[in-house]
């Protein structure tokens, strides 16, 4: 009887020790996530600040160049220059991202969309500029136990994307689409940061950047 009681006590101690270790692991993981988020936000802020300083010096040159043409040409040139600066800013931002950050962006986009439609059953997954093991890791985190058939495809997309096909819906997580949405939503703010407030005011007076 004493031996049985000793075994039960030992079992409880082992379980309690395992529970404490699990809590420590979870706490450490949570702290690491918070630290990485802070680092990413700071890095993004630093990149925008660097771009702002770099391109603000070009404001006078752009203004002088556009003023040398007729009004219709001025607007066309400013539009072209603005799009070039925005495109270069996006490329610079993306080049600074770590692979883990890129995958995290895809996972976030895919998870939000899958939560809306709750897909089930076997799913065909098409990936572009992402490896199969990376896609499998993302999918298992979002939908544990899900059945996926993953295939690589060629796409016109500049950046990575994942497409999930079910019998009822098609779900797409695309960094290209995310960037396009962000540029559409924050265009005025980005133009001001890159080229200065005067360029934005001039564009608004002439009907905006077409």
Secondary structure, DSSP 8 states (H G I E B T S, - for coil): -HHHHHHHHHHHHHHHHHHHHHHHHHHHHHHHHHHHHHHHHHHHHHHHHHHHHHHHTTHHHHHHHHHTS-HHHHHHHHHHHHHHHHHHHHHHHHHH--HHHHHHHHHHHHHHHHHHH---SEEEEEEESS-HHHHHHHHHHHSTT-EEEEEE---S-SS-EEEEE-SS-EEEEEHHHHHHHHHHHSHHHHHHHHH-HHHHHHHHHTT---
